[in-house]
Amino acid sequence: MEIDIRKSIMDNFKDADQNEIKQSIVSSIEINDEITLPGLGVFFEILWKNSDENSQEFILNTLSKGIEK
């Protein structure tokens, strides 16, 4: 059985408002459970694909700063 994680996560949040998405992200980070990483990865992919070049540069700078800590 093959599962399409991207589609499943996107379907789960199809009707979610911004607050619900934020709560999901915050709780996923707070519980620090690796099972939430695929969902966060899908959110990141959506963010990246829908960002212009300047926003992508900001994301990269933010990630680089966070990794250096």
N, CA, C and O atoms as a Tripos MOL2 file, in Angstrom:
@<TRIPOS>MOLECULE
protein
  276   275    69     0     0
PROTEIN
NO_CHARGES

@<TRIPOS>ATOM
      1 N           0.8450   -1.1820    0.0000 N.3       1 MET1
      2 CA          0.0000    0.0000    0.0000 C.3       1 MET1
      3 C           0.8890    1.2420    0.0000 C.2       1 MET1
      4 O           1.7520    1.3940    0.8640 O.2       1 MET1
      5 N           0.6800    2.1040   -0.9440 N.am      2 GLU2
      6 CA          1.4780    3.3160   -1.0820 C.3       2 GLU2
      7 C           0.6740    4.5130   -0.5830 C.2       2 GLU2
      8 O          -0.4810    4.7040   -0.9630 O.2       2 GLU2
      9 N           1.3010    5.3100    0.2710 N.am      3 ILE3
     10 CA          0.6400    6.4850    0.8390 C.3       3 ILE3
     11 C           1.2750    7.7380    0.2690 C.2       3 ILE3
     12 O           2.4990    7.8720    0.2600 O.2       3 ILE3
     13 N           0.4420    8.6620   -0.2100 N.am      4 ASP4
     14 CA          0.9190    9.9500   -0.6930 C.3       4 ASP4
     15 C           0.8380   10.9350    0.4720 C.2       4 ASP4
     16 O          -0.2090   11.5270    0.7330 O.2       4 ASP4
     17 N           1.9620   11.0950    1.1630 N.am      5 ILE5
     18 CA          1.9800   11.9280    2.3720 C.3       5 ILE5
     19 C           1.5950   13.3680    2.0520 C.2       5 ILE5
     20 O           0.8160   13.9820    2.7820 O.2       5 ILE5
     21 N           2.1380   13.9060    0.9670 N.am      6 ARG6
     22 CA          1.8190   15.2980    0.6070 C.3       6 ARG6
     23 C           0.3130   15.4910    0.4460 C.2       6 ARG6
     24 O          -0.2710   16.4120    1.0170 O.2       6 ARG6
     25 N          -0.3000   14.6160   -0.3320 N.am      7 LYS7
     26 CA         -1.7350   14.7380   -0.5900 C.3       7 LYS7
     27 C          -2.5280   14.5720    0.6960 C.2       7 LYS7
     28 O          -3.4770   15.3130    0.9510 O.2       7 LYS7
     29 N          -2.1380   13.6040    1.4980 N.am      8 SER8
     30 CA         -2.8410   13.3500    2.7540 C.3       8 SER8
     31 C          -2.7930   14.5680    3.6700 C.2       8 SER8
     32 O          -3.8140   14.9620    4.2340 O.2       8 SER8
     33 N          -1.6240   15.1600    3.8200 N.am      9 ILE9
     34 CA         -1.4850   16.3300    4.6940 C.3       9 ILE9
     35 C          -2.2390   17.5140    4.1190 C.2       9 ILE9
     36 O          -2.9170   18.2350    4.8510 O.2       9 ILE9
     37 N          -2.1290   17.7200    2.8230 N.am     10 MET10
     38 CA         -2.8430   18.8420    2.2060 C.3      10 MET10
     39 C          -4.3510   18.6440    2.3260 C.2      10 MET10
     40 O          -5.0780   19.6080    2.5680 O.2      10 MET10
     41 N          -4.8310   17.4160    2.1610 N.am     11 ASP11
     42 CA         -6.2600   17.1370    2.3300 C.3      11 ASP11
     43 C          -6.7030   17.3940    3.7660 C.2      11 ASP11
     44 O          -7.7940   17.9160    3.9950 O.2      11 ASP11
     45 N          -5.8500   17.0270    4.7460 N.am     12 ASN12
     46 CA         -6.1920   17.2360    6.1500 C.3      12 ASN12
     47 C          -6.3410   18.7130    6.5080 C.2      12 ASN12
     48 O          -7.0940   19.0570    7.4180 O.2      12 ASN12
     49 N          -5.6370   19.5770    5.8070 N.am     13 PHE13
     50 CA         -5.6580   21.0050    6.1240 C.3      13 PHE13
     51 C          -6.4070   21.8350    5.0840 C.2      13 PHE13
     52 O          -6.3700   23.0650    5.1230 O.2      13 PHE13
     53 N          -7.0760   21.1720    4.1690 N.am     14 LYS14
     54 CA         -7.7580   21.8660    3.0720 C.3      14 LYS14
     55 C          -8.7150   22.9560    3.5720 C.2      14 LYS14
     56 O          -8.7660   24.0470    3.0020 O.2      14 LYS14
     57 N          -9.4560   22.6660    4.6140 N.am     15 ASP15
     58 CA        -10.4420   23.6220    5.1220 C.3      15 ASP15
     59 C          -9.9950   24.3330    6.4000 C.2      15 ASP15
     60 O         -10.7930   25.0020    7.0560 O.2      15 ASP15
     61 N          -8.7180   24.1840    6.7490 N.am     16 ALA16
     62 CA         -8.2060   24.7920    7.9820 C.3      16 ALA16
     63 C          -7.9760   26.2830    7.7910 C.2      16 ALA16
     64 O          -7.5890   26.7360    6.7140 O.2      16 ALA16
     65 N          -8.2230   27.0380    8.8600 N.am     17 ASP17
     66 CA         -7.9070   28.4630    8.8020 C.3      17 ASP17
     67 C          -6.4690   28.6730    9.2870 C.2      17 ASP17
     68 O          -5.8060   27.7330    9.7240 O.2      17 ASP17
     69 N          -6.0040   29.9150    9.2030 N.am     18 GLN18
     70 CA         -4.6180   30.2090    9.5650 C.3      18 GLN18
     71 C          -4.3080   29.8450   11.0080 C.2      18 GLN18
     72 O          -3.2110   29.3690   11.3030 O.2      18 GLN18
     73 N          -5.2510   30.0620   11.9040 N.am     19 ASN19
     74 CA         -5.0230   29.7430   13.3080 C.3      19 ASN19
     75 C          -4.8360   28.2360   13.5060 C.2      19 ASN19
     76 O          -3.9720   27.8170   14.2770 O.2      19 ASN19
     77 N          -5.6230   27.4340   12.8280 N.am     20 GLU20
     78 CA         -5.4870   25.9800   12.9410 C.3      20 GLU20
     79 C          -4.1450   25.5020   12.3990 C.2      20 GLU20
     80 O          -3.5090   24.6180   12.9730 O.2      20 GLU20
     81 N          -3.7260   26.0950   11.2910 N.am     21 ILE21
     82 CA         -2.4240   25.7330   10.7130 C.3      21 ILE21
     83 C          -1.3110   26.1360   11.6750 C.2      21 ILE21
     84 O          -0.3770   25.3670   11.9050 O.2      21 ILE21
     85 N          -1.4090   27.3380   12.2370 N.am     22 LYS22
     86 CA         -0.3990   27.8020   13.1940 C.3      22 LYS22
     87 C          -0.3500   26.8750   14.3990 C.2      22 LYS22
     88 O           0.7330   26.4740   14.8270 O.2      22 LYS22
     89 N          -1.4940   26.5340   14.9450 N.am     23 GLN23
     90 CA         -1.5390   25.6510   16.1180 C.3      23 GLN23
     91 C          -0.8960   24.3050   15.8100 C.2      23 GLN23
     92 O          -0.2000   23.7410   16.6540 O.2      23 GLN23
     93 N          -1.1230   23.7950   14.6210 N.am     24 SER24
     94 CA         -0.5320   22.5170   14.2290 C.3      24 SER24
     95 C           0.9840   22.6220   14.1610 C.2      24 SER24
     96 O           1.6920   21.7270   14.6240 O.2      24 SER24
     97 N           1.4790   23.7040   13.5910 N.am     25 ILE25
     98 CA          2.9240   23.9160   13.4890 C.3      25 ILE25
     99 C           3.5320   24.0520   14.8860 C.2      25 ILE25
    100 O           4.5270   23.3970   15.1960 O.2      25 ILE25
    101 N           2.9420   24.8930   15.7220 N.am     26 VAL26
    102 CA          3.4660   25.1280   17.0660 C.3      26 VAL26
    103 C           3.4560   23.8410   17.8820 C.2      26 VAL26
    104 O           4.4450   23.5170   18.5410 O.2      26 VAL26
    105 N           2.3600   23.1110   17.8450 N.am     27 SER27
    106 CA          2.3010   21.8840   18.6470 C.3      27 SER27
    107 C           3.2630   20.8290   18.1150 C.2      27 SER27
    108 O           3.8380   20.0700   18.8940 O.2      27 SER27
    109 N           3.4460   20.7730   16.7950 N.am     28 SER28
    110 CA          4.3950   19.8210   16.2100 C.3      28 SER28
    111 C           5.8120   20.1080   16.6830 C.2      28 SER28
    112 O           6.5780   19.1860   16.9640 O.2      28 SER28
    113 N           6.1550   21.3720   16.7690 N.am     29 ILE29
    114 CA          7.4940   21.7580   17.2260 C.3      29 ILE29
    115 C           7.6290   21.5140   18.7290 C.2      29 ILE29
    116 O           8.6630   21.0300   19.1880 O.2      29 ILE29
    117 N           6.6000   21.8440   19.4860 N.am     30 GLU30
    118 CA          6.6660   21.7030   20.9460 C.3      30 GLU30
    119 C           6.7810   20.2460   21.3910 C.2      30 GLU30
    120 O           7.5080   19.9510   22.3400 O.2      30 GLU30
    121 N           6.0810   19.3350   20.7280 N.am     31 ILE31
    122 CA          6.1210   17.9400   21.1820 C.3      31 ILE31
    123 C           7.4150   17.2530   20.7640 C.2      31 ILE31
    124 O           7.7630   16.1980   21.2940 O.2      31 ILE31
    125 N           8.1280   17.8550   19.8110 N.am     32 ASN32
    126 CA          9.4520   17.3770   19.4210 C.3      32 ASN32
    127 C           9.4500   15.8850   19.0620 C.2      32 ASN32
    128 O          10.3640   15.1410   19.4190 O.2      32 ASN32
    129 N           8.4070   15.4730   18.3530 N.am     33 ASP33
    130 CA          8.2800   14.0790   17.9470 C.3      33 ASP33
    131 C           8.5720   13.9850   16.4540 C.2      33 ASP33
    132 O           8.0070   14.7310   15.6540 O.2      33 ASP33
    133 N           9.4440   13.0790   16.0930 N.am     34 GLU34
    134 CA          9.8650   12.9770   14.6930 C.3      34 GLU34
    135 C           8.7340   12.5860   13.7500 C.2      34 GLU34
    136 O           8.8460   12.7720   12.5380 O.2      34 GLU34
    137 N           7.6580   12.0520   14.2890 N.am     35 ILE35
    138 CA          6.5370   11.6720   13.4290 C.3      35 ILE35
    139 C           5.8870   12.8980   12.7720 C.2      35 ILE35
    140 O           5.2180   12.7690   11.7470 O.2      35 ILE35
    141 N           6.0840   14.0890   13.3620 N.am     36 THR36
    142 CA          5.5010   15.3120   12.7940 C.3      36 THR36
    143 C           6.3670   15.9310   11.6960 C.2      36 THR36
    144 O           5.9180   16.8320   10.9870 O.2      36 THR36
    145 N           7.6020   15.4540   11.5530 N.am     37 LEU37
    146 CA          8.5110   16.0570   10.5720 C.3      37 LEU37
    147 C           7.9930   15.9990    9.1280 C.2      37 LEU37
    148 O           8.1620   16.9790    8.4030 O.2      37 LEU37
    149 N           7.3780   14.9140    8.6800 N.am     38 PRO38
    150 CA          6.8700   14.9300    7.3030 C.3      38 PRO38
    151 C           5.8360   16.0370    7.0690 C.2      38 PRO38
    152 O           5.8340   16.6800    6.0200 O.2      38 PRO38
    153 N           4.9640   16.2500    8.0500 N.am     39 GLY39
    154 CA          3.9660   17.3140    7.8980 C.3      39 GLY39
    155 C           4.5970   18.6860    7.8310 C.2      39 GLY39
    156 O           4.2070   19.5220    7.0160 O.2      39 GLY39
    157 N           5.5800   18.9160    8.6960 N.am     40 LEU40
    158 CA          6.2890   20.1950    8.6550 C.3      40 LEU40
    159 C           7.0380   20.3490    7.3400 C.2      40 LEU40
    160 O           7.1480   21.4520    6.8050 O.2      40 LEU40
    161 N           7.5510   19.2380    6.8230 N.am     41 GLY41
    162 CA          8.2390   19.2700    5.5340 C.3      41 GLY41
    163 C           7.2990   19.6530    4.4010 C.2      41 GLY41
    164 O           7.6810   20.3920    3.4940 O.2      41 GLY41
    165 N           6.0770   19.1510    4.4540 N.am     42 VAL42
    166 CA          5.0800   19.5140    3.4360 C.3      42 VAL42
    167 C           4.7460   20.9950    3.5440 C.2      42 VAL42
    168 O           4.6320   21.6860    2.5320 O.2      42 VAL42
    169 N           4.5880   21.4830    4.7790 N.am     43 PHE43
    170 CA          4.3320   22.9170    4.9570 C.3      43 PHE43
    171 C           5.4930   23.7420    4.4050 C.2      43 PHE43
    172 O           5.2760   24.7620    3.7520 O.2      43 PHE43
    173 N           6.7200   23.3010    4.6670 N.am     44 PHE44
    174 CA          7.8840   24.0210    4.1670 C.3      44 PHE44
    175 C           7.9020   24.0100    2.6370 C.2      44 PHE44
    176 O           8.2030   25.0250    2.0090 O.2      44 PHE44
    177 N           7.5810   22.8690    2.0480 N.am     45 GLU45
    178 CA          7.5520   22.7760    0.5870 C.3      45 GLU45
    179 C           6.5380   23.7580    0.0010 C.2      45 GLU45
    180 O           6.8190   24.4200   -0.9980 O.2      45 GLU45
    181 N           5.3690   23.8540    0.6170 N.am     46 ILE46
    182 CA          4.3390   24.7980    0.1560 C.3      46 ILE46
    183 C           4.8530   26.2250    0.2860 C.2      46 ILE46
    184 O           4.6970   27.0360   -0.6270 O.2      46 ILE46
    185 N           5.4670   26.5250    1.4280 N.am     47 LEU47
    186 CA          6.0360   27.8570    1.6490 C.3      47 LEU47
    187 C           7.0630   28.1950    0.5810 C.2      47 LEU47
    188 O           7.0130   29.2660   -0.0230 O.2      47 LEU47
    189 N           7.9900   27.2820    0.3500 N.am     48 TRP48
    190 CA          9.0690   27.5080   -0.6080 C.3      48 TRP48
    191 C           8.5220   27.7150   -2.0230 C.2      48 TRP48
    192 O           8.9190   28.6560   -2.7100 O.2      48 TRP48
    193 N           7.6310   26.8550   -2.4490 N.am     49 LYS49
    194 CA          7.0970   26.9220   -3.8110 C.3      49 LYS49
    195 C           6.2690   28.1820   -4.0510 C.2      49 LYS49
    196 O           6.1400   28.6350   -5.1880 O.2      49 LYS49
    197 N           5.7100   28.7450   -2.9840 N.am     50 ASN50
    198 CA          4.8550   29.9160   -3.1350 C.3      50 ASN50
    199 C           5.5440   31.2080   -2.7200 C.2      50 ASN50
    200 O           4.8880   32.2300   -2.5200 O.2      50 ASN50
    201 N           6.8670   31.1630   -2.5910 N.am     51 SER51
    202 CA          7.6450   32.3400   -2.2200 C.3      51 SER51
    203 C           8.4070   32.8610   -3.4320 C.2      51 SER51
    204 O           8.8920   32.0930   -4.2630 O.2      51 SER51
    205 N           8.4980   34.1780   -3.5110 N.am     52 ASP52
    206 CA          9.3110   34.7540   -4.5710 C.3      52 ASP52
    207 C          10.7860   34.6520   -4.1860 C.2      52 ASP52
    208 O          11.1130   34.1770   -3.0990 O.2      52 ASP52
    209 N          11.6540   35.0870   -5.0530 N.am     53 GLU53
    210 CA         13.0900   34.9550   -4.8310 C.3      53 GLU53
    211 C          13.5520   35.6750   -3.5630 C.2      53 GLU53
    212 O          14.3960   35.1620   -2.8280 O.2      53 GLU53
    213 N          12.9990   36.8650   -3.3060 N.am     54 ASN54
    214 CA         13.3770   37.6080   -2.0950 C.3      54 ASN54
    215 C          12.9480   36.8610   -0.8330 C.2      54 ASN54
    216 O          13.6970   36.7980    0.1420 O.2      54 ASN54
    217 N          11.7730   36.3100   -0.8560 N.am     55 SER55
    218 CA         11.2890   35.5530    0.3010 C.3      55 SER55
    219 C          12.1120   34.2940    0.5030 C.2      55 SER55
    220 O          12.4100   33.9300    1.6400 O.2      55 SER55
    221 N          12.4830   33.6260   -0.5720 N.am     56 GLN56
    222 CA         13.3240   32.4330   -0.4640 C.3      56 GLN56
    223 C          14.6820   32.7870    0.1290 C.2      56 GLN56
    224 O          15.2350   32.0230    0.9200 O.2      56 GLN56
    225 N          15.2090   33.9250   -0.2470 N.am     57 GLU57
    226 CA         16.4850   34.3800    0.3140 C.3      57 GLU57
    227 C          16.3430   34.6310    1.8140 C.2      57 GLU57
    228 O          17.2300   34.2800    2.5920 O.2      57 GLU57
    229 N          15.2310   35.2340    2.2150 N.am     58 PHE58
    230 CA         14.9620   35.4620    3.6350 C.3      58 PHE58
    231 C          14.8770   34.1330    4.3840 C.2      58 PHE58
    232 O          15.4320   33.9920    5.4730 O.2      58 PHE58
    233 N          14.1830   33.1670    3.7990 N.am     59 ILE59
    234 CA         14.0580   31.8370    4.4060 C.3      59 ILE59
    235 C          15.4410   31.2140    4.5750 C.2      59 ILE59
    236 O          15.7600   30.6800    5.6370 O.2      59 ILE59
    237 N          16.2520   31.2820    3.5360 N.am     60 LEU60
    238 CA         17.6060   30.6990    3.5990 C.3      60 LEU60
    239 C          18.4630   31.3670    4.6640 C.2      60 LEU60
    240 O          19.1760   30.6940    5.4090 O.2      60 LEU60
    241 N          18.3910   32.6970    4.7330 N.am     61 ASN61
    242 CA         19.1420   33.4280    5.7660 C.3      61 ASN61
    243 C          18.6820   33.0370    7.1630 C.2      61 ASN61
    244 O          19.5040   32.8380    8.0580 O.2      61 ASN61
    245 N          17.3800   32.9280    7.3490 N.am     62 THR62
    246 CA         16.8220   32.5450    8.6420 C.3      62 THR62
    247 C          17.2650   31.1290    9.0210 C.2      62 THR62
    248 O          17.6530   30.8810   10.1620 O.2      62 THR62
    249 N          17.2060   30.2160    8.0730 N.am     63 LEU63
    250 CA         17.6480   28.8430    8.3340 C.3      63 LEU63
    251 C          19.1270   28.7980    8.6770 C.2      63 LEU63
    252 O          19.5340   28.1150    9.6170 O.2      63 LEU63
    253 N          19.9280   29.5240    7.9160 N.am     64 SER64
    254 CA         21.3750   29.5390    8.1630 C.3      64 SER64
    255 C          21.6840   30.0490    9.5560 C.2      64 SER64
    256 O          22.5250   29.4760   10.2480 O.2      64 SER64
    257 N          21.0190   31.1160    9.9810 N.am     65 LYS65
    258 CA         21.2290   31.6720   11.3170 C.3      65 LYS65
    259 C          20.8210   30.6650   12.3820 C.2      65 LYS65
    260 O          21.5110   30.5180   13.3910 O.2      65 LYS65
    261 N          19.7140   29.9760   12.1710 N.am     66 GLY66
    262 CA         19.2440   28.9950   13.1380 C.3      66 GLY66
    263 C          20.1450   27.7870   13.2420 C.2      66 GLY66
    264 O          20.3090   27.2270   14.3260 O.2      66 GLY66
    265 N          20.7270   27.3790   12.1390 N.am     67 ILE67
    266 CA         21.6220   26.2290   12.1310 C.3      67 ILE67
    267 C          22.9320   26.5630   12.8190 C.2      67 ILE67
    268 O          23.5330   25.6980   13.4570 O.2      67 ILE67
    269 N          23.3840   27.8030   12.6980 N.am     68 GLU68
    270 CA         24.6560   28.2310   13.3060 C.3      68 GLU68
    271 C          24.5990   28.2490   14.8270 C.2      68 GLU68
    272 O          25.6410   28.1570   15.4760 O.2      68 GLU68
    273 N          23.4220   28.3640   15.4060 N.am     69 LYS69
    274 CA         23.2940   28.4820   16.8710 C.3      69 LYS69
    275 C          23.7740   27.2550   17.5780 C.2      69 LYS69
    276 O          23.7330   27.1950   18.8070 O.2      69 LYS69
@<TRIPOS>BOND
     1     1     2 1
     2     2     3 1
     3     3     4 2
     4     3     5 am
     5     5     6 1
     6     6     7 1
     7     7     8 2
     8     7     9 am
     9     9    10 1
    10    10    11 1
    11    11    12 2
    12    11    13 am
    13    13    14 1
    14    14    15 1
    15    15    16 2
    16    15    17 am
    17    17    18 1
    18    18    19 1
    19    19    20 2
    20    19    21 am
    21    21    22 1
    22    22    23 1
    23    23    24 2
    24    23    25 am
    25    25    26 1
    26    26    27 1
    27    27    28 2
    28    27    29 am
    29    29    30 1
    30    30    31 1
    31    31    32 2
    32    31    33 am
    33    33    34 1
    34    34    35 1
    35    35    36 2
    36    35    37 am
    37    37    38 1
    38    38    39 1
    39    39    40 2
    40    39    41 am
    41    41    42 1
    42    42    43 1
    43    43    44 2
    44    43    45 am
    45    45    46 1
    46    46    47 1
    47    47    48 2
    48    47    49 am
    49    49    50 1
    50    50    51 1
    51    51    52 2
    52    51    53 am
    53    53    54 1
    54    54    55 1
    55    55    56 2
    56    55    57 am
    57    57    58 1
    58    58    59 1
    59    59    60 2
    60    59    61 am
    61    61    62 1
    62    62    63 1
    63    63    64 2
    64    63    65 am
    65    65    66 1
    66    66    67 1
    67    67    68 2
    68    67    69 am
    69    69    70 1
    70    70    71 1
    71    71    72 2
    72    71    73 am
    73    73    74 1
    74    74    75 1
    75    75    76 2
    76    75    77 am
    77    77    78 1
    78    78    79 1
    79    79    80 2
    80    79    81 am
    81    81    82 1
    82    82    83 1
    83    83    84 2
    84    83    85 am
    85    85    86 1
    86    86    87 1
    87    87    88 2
    88    87    89 am
    89    89    90 1
    90    90    91 1
    91    91    92 2
    92    91    93 am
    93    93    94 1
    94    94    95 1
    95    95    96 2
    96    95    97 am
    97    97    98 1
    98    98    99 1
    99    99   100 2
   100    99   101 am
   101   101   102 1
   102   102   103 1
   103   103   104 2
   104   103   105 am
   105   105   106 1
   106   106   107 1
   107   107   108 2
   108   107   109 am
   109   109   110 1
   110   110   111 1
   111   111   112 2
   112   111   113 am
   113   113   114 1
   114   114   115 1
   115   115   116 2
   116   115   117 am
   117   117   118 1
   118   118   119 1
   119   119   120 2
   120   119   121 am
   121   121   122 1
   122   122   123 1
   123   123   124 2
   124   123   125 am
   125   125   126 1
   126   126   127 1
   127   127   128 2
   128   127   129 am
   129   129   130 1
   130   130   131 1
   131   131   132 2
   132   131   133 am
   133   133   134 1
   134   134   135 1
   135   135   136 2
   136   135   137 am
   137   137   138 1
   138   138   139 1
   139   139   140 2
   140   139   141 am
   141   141   142 1
   142   142   143 1
   143   143   144 2
   144   143   145 am
   145   145   146 1
   146   146   147 1
   147   147   148 2
   148   147   149 am
   149   149   150 1
   150   150   151 1
   151   151   152 2
   152   151   153 am
   153   153   154 1
   154   154   155 1
   155   155   156 2
   156   155   157 am
   157   157   158 1
   158   158   159 1
   159   159   160 2
   160   159   161 am
   161   161   162 1
   162   162   163 1
   163   163   164 2
   164   163   165 am
   165   165   166 1
   166   166   167 1
   167   167   168 2
   168   167   169 am
   169   169   170 1
   170   170   171 1
   171   171   172 2
   172   171   173 am
   173   173   174 1
   174   174   175 1
   175   175   176 2
   176   175   177 am
   177   177   178 1
   178   178   179 1
   179   179   180 2
   180   179   181 am
   181   181   182 1
   182   182   183 1
   183   183   184 2
   184   183   185 am
   185   185   186 1
   186   186   187 1
   187   187   188 2
   188   187   189 am
   189   189   190 1
   190   190   191 1
   191   191   192 2
   192   191   193 am
   193   193   194 1
   194   194   195 1
   195   195   196 2
   196   195   197 am
   197   197   198 1
   198   198   199 1
   199   199   200 2
   200   199   201 am
   201   201   202 1
   202   202   203 1
   203   203   204 2
   204   203   205 am
   205   205   206 1
   206   206   207 1
   207   207   208 2
   208   207   209 am
   209   209   210 1
   210   210   211 1
   211   211   212 2
   212   211   213 am
   213   213   214 1
   214   214   215 1
   215   215   216 2
   216   215   217 am
   217   217   218 1
   218   218   219 1
   219   219   220 2
   220   219   221 am
   221   221   222 1
   222   222   223 1
   223   223   224 2
   224   223   225 am
   225   225   226 1
   226   226   227 1
   227   227   228 2
   228   227   229 am
   229   229   230 1
   230   230   231 1
   231   231   232 2
   232   231   233 am
   233   233   234 1
   234   234   235 1
   235   235   236 2
   236   235   237 am
   237   237   238 1
   238   238   239 1
   239   239   240 2
   240   239   241 am
   241   241   242 1
   242   242   243 1
   243   243   244 2
   244   243   245 am
   245   245   246 1
   246   246   247 1
   247   247   248 2
   248   247   249 am
   249   249   250 1
   250   250   251 1
   251   251   252 2
   252   251   253 am
   253   253   254 1
   254   254   255 1
   255   255   256 2
   256   255   257 am
   257   257   258 1
   258   258   259 1
   259   259   260 2
   260   259   261 am
   261   261   262 1
   262   262   263 1
   263   263   264 2
   264   263   265 am
   265   265   266 1
   266   266   267 1
   267   267   268 2
   268   267   269 am
   269   269   270 1
   270   270   271 1
   271   271   272 2
   272   271   273 am
   273   273   274 1
   274   274   275 1
   275   275   276 2
@<TRIPOS>SUBSTRUCTURE
     1 MET1         2 RESIDUE 1 A MET
     2 GLU2         6 RESIDUE 1 A GLU
     3 ILE3        10 RESIDUE 1 A ILE
     4 ASP4        14 RESIDUE 1 A ASP
     5 ILE5        18 RESIDUE 1 A ILE
     6 ARG6        22 RESIDUE 1 A ARG
     7 LYS7        26 RESIDUE 1 A LYS
     8 SER8        30 RESIDUE 1 A SER
     9 ILE9        34 RESIDUE 1 A ILE
    10 MET10       38 RESIDUE 1 A MET
    11 ASP11       42 RESIDUE 1 A ASP
    12 ASN12       46 RESIDUE 1 A ASN
    13 PHE13       50 RESIDUE 1 A PHE
    14 LYS14       54 RESIDUE 1 A LYS
    15 ASP15       58 RESIDUE 1 A ASP
    16 ALA16       62 RESIDUE 1 A ALA
    17 ASP17       66 RESIDUE 1 A ASP
    18 GLN18       70 RESIDUE 1 A GLN
    19 ASN19       74 RESIDUE 1 A ASN
    20 GLU20       78 RESIDUE 1 A GLU
    21 ILE21       82 RESIDUE 1 A ILE
    22 LYS22       86 RESIDUE 1 A LYS
    23 GLN23       90 RESIDUE 1 A GLN
    24 SER24       94 RESIDUE 1 A SER
    25 ILE25       98 RESIDUE 1 A ILE
    26 VAL26      102 RESIDUE 1 A VAL
    27 SER27      106 RESIDUE 1 A SER
    28 SER28      110 RESIDUE 1 A SER
    29 ILE29      114 RESIDUE 1 A ILE
    30 GLU30      118 RESIDUE 1 A GLU
    31 ILE31      122 RESIDUE 1 A ILE
    32 ASN32      126 RESIDUE 1 A ASN
    33 ASP33      130 RESIDUE 1 A ASP
    34 GLU34      134 RESIDUE 1 A GLU
    35 ILE35      138 RESIDUE 1 A ILE
    36 THR36      142 RESIDUE 1 A THR
    37 LEU37      146 RESIDUE 1 A LEU
    38 PRO38      150 RESIDUE 1 A PRO
    39 GLY39      154 RESIDUE 1 A GLY
    40 LEU40      158 RESIDUE 1 A LEU
    41 GLY41      162 RESIDUE 1 A GLY
    42 VAL42      166 RESIDUE 1 A VAL
    43 PHE43      170 RESIDUE 1 A PHE
    44 PHE44      174 RESIDUE 1 A PHE
    45 GLU45      178 RESIDUE 1 A GLU
    46 ILE46      182 RESIDUE 1 A ILE
    47 LEU47      186 RESIDUE 1 A LEU
    48 TRP48      190 RESIDUE 1 A TRP
    49 LYS49      194 RESIDUE 1 A LYS
    50 ASN50      198 RESIDUE 1 A ASN
    51 SER51      202 RESIDUE 1 A SER
    52 ASP52      206 RESIDUE 1 A ASP
    53 GLU53      210 RESIDUE 1 A GLU
    54 ASN54      214 RESIDUE 1 A ASN
    55 SER55      218 RESIDUE 1 A SER
    56 GLN56      222 RESIDUE 1 A GLN
    57 GLU57      226 RESIDUE 1 A GLU
    58 PHE58      230 RESIDUE 1 A PHE
    59 ILE59      234 RESIDUE 1 A ILE
    60 LEU60      238 RESIDUE 1 A LEU
    61 ASN61      242 RESIDUE 1 A ASN
    62 THR62      246 RESIDUE 1 A THR
    63 LEU63      250 RESIDUE 1 A LEU
    64 SER64      254 RESIDUE 1 A SER
    65 LYS65      258 RESIDUE 1 A LYS
    66 GLY66      262 RESIDUE 1 A GLY
    67 ILE67      266 RESIDUE 1 A ILE
    68 GLU68      270 RESIDUE 1 A GLU
    69 LYS69      274 RESIDUE 1 A LYS
